[in-house]
Amino acid sequence: MNSLSRPGGIGLASTSNALRAAFRLRVFLGYNARYVQSGAREASWMMILSFYSHNGLLISL
């Protein structure tokens, strides 16, 4: 049971960090009003890529 809950906890922390990083990016880009929409789109792609790369890392381990 512990072996199952550990990777989930790591994945949850990683997802939280990705969300925090994406939020920082959106806030940073928010100062440039005309880049907000494209910035949000790029942030969501970065979140998806980081999520899949992190899961790939877990699988390879």
C-alpha positions as CSV (number, residue, x, y, z in Angstrom):
1,M,0.0,0.0,0.0
2,N,2.8,2.4,0.8
3,S,4.5,1.7,-2.5
4,L,1.3,2.7,-4.3
5,S,0.8,5.9,-2.3
6,R,4.3,7.2,-2.6
7,P,4.5,7.8,-6.4
8,G,1.0,9.4,-6.2
9,G,2.3,11.8,-3.6
10,I,5.3,12.6,-5.7
11,G,3.1,13.1,-8.7
12,L,0.8,15.4,-6.7
13,A,3.7,17.5,-5.5
14,S,5.0,17.7,-9.1
15,T,1.6,18.8,-10.4
16,S,1.3,21.4,-7.7
17,N,4.8,22.7,-8.6
18,A,3.8,22.8,-12.3
19,L,0.6,24.7,-11.5
20,R,2.5,27.2,-9.3
21,A,5.1,27.7,-12.1
22,A,2.4,28.2,-14.7
23,F,0.6,30.6,-12.4
24,R,3.8,32.6,-12.0
25,L,4.3,32.6,-15.7
26,R,0.7,33.9,-16.3
27,V,1.2,36.6,-13.6
28,F,4.5,37.6,-15.2
29,L,3.0,37.7,-18.7
30,G,-0.1,39.4,-17.3
31,Y,1.9,42.7,-17.1
32,N,2.0,42.6,-20.9
33,A,-1.8,42.7,-21.5
34,R,-1.6,41.7,-25.2
35,Y,0.3,38.5,-24.3
36,V,-2.1,37.2,-21.6
37,Q,-4.0,34.9,-23.9
38,S,-1.0,33.4,-25.7
39,G,0.8,33.2,-22.4
40,A,-2.0,31.2,-20.8
41,R,-2.0,28.9,-23.8
42,E,1.8,28.4,-23.5
43,A,1.5,27.8,-19.8
44,S,-1.1,25.0,-20.3
45,W,1.2,23.3,-22.9
46,M,4.1,23.6,-20.5
47,M,2.0,22.0,-17.7
48,I,1.0,19.1,-20.1
49,L,4.6,18.5,-21.2
50,S,6.0,18.6,-17.6
51,F,3.2,16.3,-16.5
52,Y,4.0,13.7,-19.2
53,S,7.8,14.0,-18.7
54,H,7.4,13.5,-15.0
55,N,5.2,10.4,-15.5
56,G,7.8,9.1,-17.9
57,L,10.5,9.6,-15.3
58,L,8.4,7.7,-12.7
59,I,7.8,4.9,-15.2
60,S,11.5,4.6,-16.1
61,L,12.4,4.5,-12.4
